Amino acid sequence: MEQAVIYLVPALGILGLIVMAIKSAWVNKQETGDKNMVELAGYIADGAMAFLKAEWKVLSYFAIIAGILLAYSGTTVETSSPLIAGSFLIGAVFSAFAGYIGMNIATKANVRTTQAARTSLKQALKVSFTGGSVMGLGVAGLAVLGLGSLFILFYQMYVVSAGAGVNGVEMEKALEVLAGFSLGAESIALFARVGGGIYTKAADVGADLVGKVEAGIPEDDVRNPATIADNVGDNVGDVAGMGADLFGSYVATILATMVLGREIVSDDQFGGIAPILLPMVLAGLGIVFSIMGMAFVTVKDDKGDVQKALNMGNWSSIIFTGIASFFVVKHMLPETLEIRGYVFTNMDVFYAIILGLVVGTLMSIITEYYTAMGKRPVMSIVRQSATGHATNIIGGLSVGMESTVLPILVLAGGIYGAYEFAGLYGVAIAAAGMMATTAMQLAIDAFGPIADNAGGIAEMSQLPEEVRGRTDILDAVGNTTAATGKGFAIASAALTSLALFAAFVGIAGIDAIDIYKAPVLAGLFVGGMIPFIFSSLAIAAVGRAAMDMVNEVRRQFREIPGIMEYKSKPEYDKCVEISTKASIREMIAPGAIALITPIIVGFSFGPEVLGGLLAGVTVSGVLMGMFQSNAGGAWDNAKKSFEKGVEINGETFYKKSEPHKASVTGDTVGDPFKDTSGPSMNILIKLMSIVALVIAPHISERPHGEPMAERVEVKKEIKYEDGKKIVTETKTIVK
């Protein structure tokens, strides 16, 4: 039975990849349209691949150097191994490949969605969402296959072959080496997300400010020199970057739960490893339920509600996962379990999983409210656009700040509730439950950039208005789903970081993090500052690259005669080159901060101060991520509201009106917020926690095998008498 469940995990990952291949083949069979459409799509695909090759070249140097350092570090403590370098490199390659899968299908699905939009909204949705499904299943399948296969390998090598127990040093070593896989995934994800974000926003700002505002043509007009770079950016940032991002999040969440699961003494039928296996099994089953949920995403005709169709698919996969988790938990876990003196039941674990699913759903709903067209927050920005650019900016900042309140309260309630149910393991398994339907979440997220590209190709190809109308419907919904996806990602990052934080404390041998101590408080403040300097570097990089882009677009309008009359083609490649070079150059500094800071603090000041740093980064990063992503999403949809016309003080305003120009400025400010620095926050806080977890054995305050220092421990006892749940708590001193 134990062997069957262990091998079920990678098998479910393979199933996801098989379905992904089938869906990819279906997309490739769809019609691509006329010669002009195919040529434009080719420019986009070539630009995206050129960026990925340039990025991979730089990241390969980083991966090799980091791998050598990890291999050496694995020889210095008994709970690690030089194999951690191999685990790291596999994680890095899988993360990069996950991004490539998404980008490759997106650059094929975009033109096919445009062609499908010439027939019906239903067919356009089917093509674009199937393209997104390929990415979602590819990311989830690779994560489950990679993590499941490596766990089998390391478990056999370090635990089974030694005849060791599940809760001993040998399993700690297996999971420490496995942590290298997560470190590799998150490292590549950070660079991919930041680099892709800088690329896409530099191009977007240039296309908006010069094309829309100065030249008075649409950003996707074929005469706009930055339009190809802008469409390339949608793929390298919102698709490849997001794919690597959620791949890393997915892996980190599962790993954190596994590390905490090792501390649980479990009398189960799986040799005591059920708490370690459970998050991987949930992730594997989540792929199955995501595939089932994808079947619900469809509309009847051009009047169909696309957002409702996507919600139907999302909610169905969540409900399926919740129902299945009851049977999985009852089957795998014993009646009672214990972690760090906290006793809980298998049903408490189930409740924590359900709570994680509820928190993820609520975070998506709240984010949708703050970023969707027609809702109070976005309409408040629209109204403030009537009085100028400055009031639009003020309105967007206000909405972004307000949008942190409800999500934080939901998140805080989720953390408190999950801990009450099952201690620290409850918090971790809640995050694992939330992330179980990542394939579906990512399919919905990736659908947006595909629809955006499809609209761009329709505009550049000067297709009939009805075609652009259908792609605009998909694009508007895609903006909202992108924002809700980022809200979901930051929520999962908060829960995952707390679980990683708890795992770090256990491995580092510290009993508590006392902020009354001056060094720890100093670490807390420094940690709170990190997301600000990280955001500053990312936003400034977009600003510098955008200046180069604006100057280049202006030069082409000025020096190339006949562009505005369709007599000459703009030099698209020059704009693509500017974005590529800028993004590769500028992504280094933010990534270095995330990787190096925990190492310096940990080795210089010890694990307790590093714990303070991680606490500061987590709280500050979650707030910054929510604020920036939601503000940017609201600004974007405020701008899009003018496309159909909005009524302000009894007067209706459309594109090219003064309020619309103010909304373009707001959207331009929000672009690096929502697509560069904001979504990078969730990778930042998880990556720093994973780095801390990897170096924990090297800075531990106690040798492995020795008991923790004397501490007061609260034990929660649960009994059932006459059908009633009776909870008692006892305090004991542990030597």
Protein Blocks (a to p, Z undefined) as FASTA:
>chain_A
ZZmmmmmmmmmmmmmmmmmmmmmmmmmmpcebjfklmmmmmmmmmmmmmmmmmmmmmmmm
mmmmmmmmmmmmmmmpmkbcfklmmmmmmmmmmmmmmmmmmmmmmmmmmmmmmmmmmmom
klmmmmmmmmmmmmmmmmmmmmmmmmmmmmmmmmmmmmmmnopafklmklmmmmmmmmmm
mmmmmmmmmmmmmmmmmmmmmmmmmmmmmmmmmnopafklcklmklmmmmmmmmmmmmmm
mmmmmmmmmmmmmmmmmmmmmmpccddfeoopmmmmmmmmmmmmmmmmmmmmmmmgccfb
lmbcfklmmmmmmmmmmmmmmmmmmmmmmmmpcfbdceehiacdfklmmmmmmmmmmmmm
mmmmmmmmmmpghiaklmmmmmmmmnojklmmmmmmmmmmmmmmmmmmmmmmmmmmmmmm
nojmlmmmmmmmmmmmmmmmmmmmmmmmmmmmmmmmmmmnopafklmmmmmmmmmmmmmm
mmmmmmmmmmmmmmmmmmmmmmmmmmnopabdcfkbmklmmmmmmmmmmmmmmmmmmmmm
mmmmmmmmmmmmmmmmmmmghklnopaccdfklmmmmmmmmmmmmmmmmmmmmmmmmmmm
mmmnojklmmmmmmmmmmmmmmmmmmmmmmmmmmmmmmmmmmnopaeehiacdehiaklm
mmmmmmmmmmmmmmmmmmmmmmmmmmmmmmmmmmmmmmccbdehiacdddddddddddde
ehiacddddddddZZ
